[in-house]
Amino acid sequence: MAQTLTHEARKAALAALPGWREVDGRDAIAKTFDFADFVAAFGFMTKCALVAERMDHHPEWMNVYRKVAVTLATHDAGGVTEKDIALARAMEEFARV
């Protein structure tokens, strides 16, 4: 099972992930992505879904028109792990394309 990140490791990881924040009252990280339109948002989600499935690590997310709100936590570990950081990094790359 994955280990949750220490406070220092999480802080360092979030510093390298612009716009990601800790979720109040929960051991999770979150970000809302804003795209040009629904098609761009849905394309982003499709790319992320393929990576998440390969990782066997699935995000909590919601899409409304051009916005995608994402929350990441490793449920079986009870908080944020390196899996969450890796998926957040992939999402950042997909959002830039």
N, C-alpha and C positions, 0 to 999 in steps of 0.2 A: 504494500500500500504506500502511496505517496505521502510524504511528510509536509506539513504546513510550513510555510516560510517564516523565518524569524522576522521580527519587526524591522530590523536593519536590512535584511535581504529584500523584503517587500518594498521598503522605502526606496532602495536603490533601483529596483526593477521599475517602479512607478515613475521615477525620475526620467527614465529612458522611454517612457510610453506617454507621449503628450495627450492630455485630455482625460486620461484614466484616473479614477479616484477610488478611494476606499468607500464602501457602502456603510452608512451609519447604522449601528446596531446589528451588524452582521459581518462575518469574516468572508468578505467578497470584494471584488473590484468591478467597476462599471464605467461605461462610456456610452454616449449617444453620438452616432455618426449621422451626418447630414449630407445627402447626395443631391445631384442636380434634379433627379426625378425618380419616379417609382421604379422604372426599368433599371436604373443604376443601383438603386437600393437592393432590388431583388437579385441582380447579378452578384452583388457583394455577398449577399446571404447564401447564394448558391455555391460560390467559391469557398466560403467559410464552412458550409455544411459538409462539403467533400473532405476538407482537412479534418474537421471535427470527427467525422465518422472514422477516418483512418486512425485518429488518435484515440478513439473510443472515449471521447471527452466532449460532451455536448453543452452548448451555451444555453442560458436562459435569455431569450430575446423576444422583442416585439417590434413589428414593423407597422408604421402608419405613413402611408404615401412615401415620402422621400427620406424619412428618418428611421433609423434602426437603433433601438436601445438594447444594450448588451450588458448582462451581469454574468460574471465568471466566478465560480467556486468549485472546488473538488469535493463533492458531497460525501464520498466515502472517507475522506480525510478530515472533514469538518472545517474546511477553510481553503485559503488560497495556497496553491502549490505551484511548482515549476510548470506543471501542465497548463495552468491558467495563464501564466506569463507567456509560454510558448504560443498558445492560441491567440492571446492578445497581440503578440508580435506579428503573427500571420495576418490577423485582421487589419493591422496597421498597413501592412504591405498591400493587401487587397484594396484598401480604401484609397490608396494613392494612385491606383491604376485607372 
